Amino acid sequence: MPGENFTKEPKEVLHARSSIHSHSQLATQCLAELQQARLSSSKKQKKQLLRALKSCLSARCPAFDGYDQEDAHEFLMLILLQLKEEGEALRTSCVSSICPVEHFEFQLKSVRTCTSCGLQVSRVEDFNHLSLNLRSTLAHSLHAYFQPTDIEISCECEQGCRASEVQEFSTLPRVLILHVMRFDMLDYGEKLKDRMDIPAQLDLSDFPGVASLGKQSSLDSGHYISDVAEGEGDSWLTFNDSEVSHMNESAVLKRRAKTAYLLFYVRSGAEENNPPFWKWDHRAVTPCP
């Protein structure tokens, strides 16, 4: 898993991290220590590390100070941003290190075609997740994301003012993060509880160019629940505040059909460096308030 890179870094990299005085570096060190302490029986140690991580994040983003309910998607994006900034800082200090965020990054290519003259303009953009509209199945949500869209443009032909834009994968990540948009912001942020079928495996072979975290209740209240695959078998762990319970994969996917908010898929065979690059195994689910 990508998080394991934190614990396998040489001493010079860890020393460089501690010598760079910024909140992002401190946050990364906290994550590394949490990864190393995951099998420890010391609750005190883990609480201290979690408080330190929270302090680092809230120093960067005051919205995460205190104990108000915040959005899981925004929390994840903040962590990835901090990790990314540290990776860039380490590179400038001439330290050989692989930024863990690279495992989540990929590129999409967009092509705009003028409806008047047919001129095409393309560009490639970097992503670390996809935000999907809620549909009956995850596959339908992904297909809807890649449907052509009609946009306004200013074309070189001086006649065209409309264009059709399509997107396709240019590169693919090791870990694919999918954000299911379950809040209707046009209706005062009402939570959408429609069911979405979530596959255990995600096949992207038929998509252009070619695995949950969430909350339960409302925008103002609730708590986070995370379901995480335990090893390579059928066993999953459900983290509900201080309670941890076991559940099998099918039960997790069925229970989270109406609440899944963030989905993590790990590329199949990623450890062997010889995978079917278009298939991902579902490794984590998190529900939504």
C-alpha positions as CSV (number, residue, x, y, z in Angstrom):
1,M,0.0,0.0,0.0
2,P,1.2,3.6,-0.6
3,G,1.3,4.4,3.1
4,E,4.1,1.9,3.6
5,N,6.5,4.2,1.8
6,F,6.5,6.4,4.9
7,T,8.0,3.7,7.0
8,K,10.7,2.6,4.6
9,E,12.5,5.8,4.0
10,P,16.3,6.1,4.8
11,K,17.5,8.1,7.8
12,E,18.7,11.0,5.7
13,V,15.2,11.5,4.3
14,L,13.6,11.5,7.8
15,H,16.3,13.9,8.9
16,A,15.6,16.2,6.0
17,R,11.9,16.1,6.9
18,S,12.6,17.3,10.4
19,S,14.9,20.0,9.2
20,I,12.2,21.6,7.0
21,H,10.2,23.7,9.4
22,S,6.7,23.9,7.9
23,H,3.3,22.5,8.9
24,S,3.2,20.3,5.8
25,Q,6.5,18.5,6.9
26,L,5.2,18.1,10.4
27,A,2.0,16.6,9.2
28,T,3.8,14.1,7.0
29,Q,5.9,13.0,9.9
30,C,2.8,12.5,12.0
31,L,1.3,10.3,9.3
32,A,4.6,8.3,9.1
33,E,4.6,7.8,12.9
34,L,0.9,6.8,12.8
35,Q,1.7,4.2,10.2
36,Q,4.5,2.8,12.3
37,A,2.3,2.8,15.4
38,R,-0.7,1.1,13.9
39,L,0.0,-2.2,15.6
40,S,0.9,-0.6,18.9
41,S,-1.3,-1.2,21.9
42,S,-0.5,2.3,23.3
43,K,-3.7,4.4,23.0
44,K,-1.9,7.3,24.6
45,Q,0.7,7.3,21.8
46,K,-1.9,7.2,19.1
47,K,-3.9,10.0,20.7
48,Q,-0.9,12.2,20.8
49,L,-0.1,11.5,17.2
50,L,-3.6,12.3,16.1
51,R,-3.6,15.5,18.1
52,A,-0.3,16.5,16.5
53,L,-1.7,15.8,13.0
54,K,-4.9,17.8,13.7
55,S,-2.8,20.7,15.0
56,C,-0.7,20.7,11.8
57,L,-3.7,20.7,9.6
58,S,-5.6,23.4,11.6
59,A,-2.5,25.6,11.5
60,R,-2.8,25.5,7.7
61,C,-6.6,25.6,7.6
62,P,-8.3,27.1,10.7
63,A,-11.6,25.5,9.7
64,F,-10.2,22.2,11.1
65,D,-9.5,23.8,14.5
66,G,-11.8,22.9,17.3
67,Y,-14.2,20.0,17.2
68,D,-16.8,21.0,14.6
69,Q,-17.8,18.5,11.9
70,E,-15.9,19.1,8.7
71,D,-16.1,17.5,5.3
72,A,-14.1,14.3,4.7
73,H,-13.3,15.2,1.1
74,E,-11.9,18.6,2.1
75,F,-9.9,16.9,4.8
76,L,-8.4,14.4,2.3
77,M,-7.5,17.1,-0.2
78,L,-5.8,19.2,2.5
79,I,-3.6,16.2,3.5
80,L,-2.7,15.4,-0.1
81,L,-1.8,19.1,-0.6
82,Q,0.5,19.1,2.4
83,L,2.2,15.9,1.4
84,K,2.7,17.2,-2.1
85,E,4.3,20.4,-0.9
86,E,6.7,18.4,1.3
87,G,7.7,16.2,-1.5
88,E,8.6,19.2,-3.6
89,A,10.5,20.7,-0.8
90,L,12.5,17.5,-0.3
91,R,13.4,17.5,-4.0
92,T,14.8,21.0,-3.8
93,S,17.0,19.9,-0.9
94,C,18.5,17.3,-3.1
95,V,17.2,14.4,-1.1
96,S,16.1,11.3,-3.0
97,S,12.6,10.5,-1.9
98,I,9.3,9.4,-3.5
99,C,6.3,11.6,-2.6
100,P,3.4,9.2,-1.6
101,V,0.9,11.5,-3.4
102,E,2.4,10.3,-6.7
103,H,0.5,7.1,-6.2
104,F,-2.8,9.0,-6.4
105,E,-2.0,11.3,-9.3
106,F,-3.0,10.9,-12.9
107,Q,-3.7,13.0,-16.0
108,L,-6.8,13.7,-18.1
109,K,-6.7,14.9,-21.6
110,S,-9.5,17.2,-22.7
111,V,-10.2,18.0,-26.4
112,R,-12.4,20.9,-27.4
113,T,-13.9,20.9,-30.9
114,C,-15.3,24.1,-32.4
115,T,-18.9,23.4,-33.6
116,S,-18.4,25.9,-36.5
117,C,-15.0,25.2,-38.0
118,G,-14.1,21.9,-36.4
119,L,-10.8,23.2,-35.0
120,Q,-9.6,21.0,-32.1
121,V,-7.6,22.2,-29.1
122,S,-6.3,19.8,-26.5
123,R,-4.7,20.1,-23.1
124,V,-3.6,17.7,-20.3
125,E,-4.4,18.4,-16.6
126,D,-3.2,16.8,-13.4
127,F,-5.7,15.2,-11.0
128,N,-5.6,13.2,-7.7
129,H,-9.3,12.2,-7.7
130,L,-12.5,12.4,-9.6
131,S,-15.7,14.0,-8.3
132,L,-18.7,12.0,-9.6
133,N,-22.4,12.8,-9.8
134,L,-24.6,10.2,-8.0
135,R,-26.0,7.5,-10.3
136,S,-27.5,4.1,-9.7
137,T,-24.1,2.4,-10.2
138,L,-20.5,3.5,-10.0
139,A,-19.9,2.6,-13.6
140,H,-22.8,4.9,-14.7
141,S,-21.3,7.7,-12.7
142,L,-18.0,7.3,-14.3
143,H,-19.5,7.1,-17.8
144,A,-21.5,10.3,-17.1
145,Y,-18.3,12.1,-16.1
146,F,-16.7,11.3,-19.5
147,Q,-19.7,12.3,-21.6
148,P,-19.2,15.2,-24.1
149,T,-20.2,18.6,-22.8
150,D,-21.2,21.7,-24.6
151,I,-19.2,24.9,-23.6
152,E,-18.8,28.5,-24.7
153,I,-15.5,29.4,-26.4
154,S,-13.8,32.1,-28.5
155,C,-12.5,30.3,-31.6
156,E,-9.7,31.4,-34.0
157,C,-12.2,31.3,-36.8
158,E,-14.0,34.2,-35.2
159,Q,-17.4,32.6,-35.9
160,G,-17.5,29.8,-33.4
161,C,-18.8,30.5,-29.9
162,R,-19.6,26.9,-28.9
163,A,-17.6,23.8,-28.7
164,S,-17.9,20.1,-27.7
165,E,-15.4,19.0,-25.0
166,V,-14.5,15.4,-24.2
167,Q,-12.1,14.0,-21.6
168,E,-10.1,10.8,-21.5
169,F,-7.5,9.2,-19.3
170,S,-3.9,10.2,-20.3
171,T,-2.3,8.3,-17.5
172,L,-3.7,6.2,-14.7
173,P,-2.9,6.1,-10.9
174,R,-1.8,3.3,-8.7
175,V,-4.6,4.3,-6.3
176,L,-7.8,5.8,-7.8
177,I,-9.8,8.0,-5.5
178,L,-13.5,8.6,-6.4
179,H,-15.5,11.3,-4.6
180,V,-19.3,10.6,-4.8
181,M,-21.1,14.0,-4.6
182,R,-23.9,13.3,-2.2
183,F,-24.8,16.8,-1.4
184,D,-27.3,18.9,-3.5
185,M,-25.9,22.4,-3.1
186,L,-28.8,23.8,-5.0
187,D,-31.1,22.6,-2.3
188,Y,-29.3,23.9,0.8
189,G,-26.8,21.1,0.8
190,E,-29.4,18.3,1.2
191,K,-27.8,14.9,1.5
192,L,-28.6,12.5,-1.3
193,K,-29.4,9.0,0.0
194,D,-30.0,7.3,-3.4
195,R,-28.5,3.9,-3.7
196,M,-25.3,3.3,-5.7
197,D,-24.1,-0.2,-6.5
198,I,-20.3,-0.3,-5.7
199,P,-18.3,-3.1,-7.4
200,A,-15.6,-5.0,-5.6
201,Q,-13.4,-4.5,-8.7
202,L,-13.4,-1.6,-11.1
203,D,-12.6,-2.3,-14.8
204,L,-11.7,0.9,-16.7
205,S,-10.7,-0.9,-20.0
206,D,-13.7,0.6,-21.9
207,F,-13.3,4.2,-20.7
208,P,-11.8,6.9,-23.0
209,G,-8.0,6.7,-23.1
210,V,-7.4,3.3,-21.8
211,A,-10.9,1.3,-5.7
212,S,-14.7,4.6,1.5
213,L,-14.6,7.3,3.7
214,G,-17.7,9.2,4.5
215,K,-20.1,10.7,7.1
216,Q,-23.5,10.0,8.4
217,S,-26.3,12.6,9.1
218,S,-26.3,16.3,7.9
219,L,-24.0,19.1,7.0
220,D,-23.8,20.2,10.6
221,S,-23.5,17.0,12.5
222,G,-22.6,13.3,12.4
223,H,-19.4,11.3,12.6
224,Y,-17.0,9.6,10.3
225,I,-16.9,5.9,9.6
226,S,-14.2,4.2,7.6
227,D,-14.2,0.6,6.1
228,V,-10.8,-0.7,5.2
229,A,-9.8,-4.0,3.7
230,E,-7.7,-6.1,6.1
231,G,-5.0,-7.7,4.0
232,E,-5.8,-9.4,0.7
233,G,-8.7,-11.6,1.9
234,D,-12.4,-11.0,2.4
235,S,-12.1,-9.5,5.8
236,W,-12.7,-5.7,6.3
237,L,-12.4,-3.5,9.4
238,T,-15.1,-0.9,10.2
239,F,-13.8,2.0,12.3
240,N,-16.7,3.8,14.0
241,D,-15.1,6.3,16.4
242,S,-13.4,4.2,19.1
243,E,-15.2,1.0,18.0
244,V,-13.6,-1.4,15.5
245,S,-15.5,-4.4,14.1
246,H,-15.0,-7.0,11.4
247,M,-17.2,-7.3,8.3
248,N,-16.9,-9.2,5.0
249,E,-16.6,-7.4,1.7
250,S,-20.1,-8.1,0.4
251,A,-21.6,-6.7,3.6
252,V,-19.5,-3.6,3.4
253,L,-20.5,-2.8,-0.2
254,K,-24.2,-3.5,0.5
255,R,-24.3,-1.4,3.7
256,R,-22.5,1.6,2.1
257,A,-24.6,1.6,-1.1
258,K,-26.6,4.7,0.2
259,T,-23.8,6.4,2.0
260,A,-20.4,5.8,0.3
261,Y,-18.7,9.2,-0.1
262,L,-15.0,8.5,-0.8
263,L,-13.9,5.3,-2.6
264,F,-10.3,4.0,-2.9
265,Y,-9.4,1.5,-5.5
266,V,-5.9,0.0,-5.6
267,R,-4.6,-1.1,-9.0
268,S,-4.6,-4.9,-9.3
269,G,-1.1,-6.3,-9.3
270,A,0.5,-3.0,-8.5
271,E,3.0,-4.7,-6.2
272,E,4.3,-6.9,-9.0
273,N,4.8,-4.0,-11.5
274,N,3.2,-6.2,-14.1
275,P,-0.6,-5.6,-13.7
276,P,-3.6,-5.4,-16.0
277,F,-3.3,-1.6,-15.7
278,W,-7.0,-1.0,-16.1
279,K,-8.3,-3.0,-13.2
280,W,-8.5,-1.9,-9.6
281,D,-9.5,-3.7,-6.4
282,H,-11.7,-1.9,-3.9
283,R,-9.7,-1.4,-0.7
284,A,-11.5,1.2,1.3
285,V,-15.0,2.8,1.7
286,T,-16.3,5.6,3.8
287,P,-19.9,6.7,4.3
288,C,-21.4,10.3,4.2
289,P,-23.6,12.4,6.7
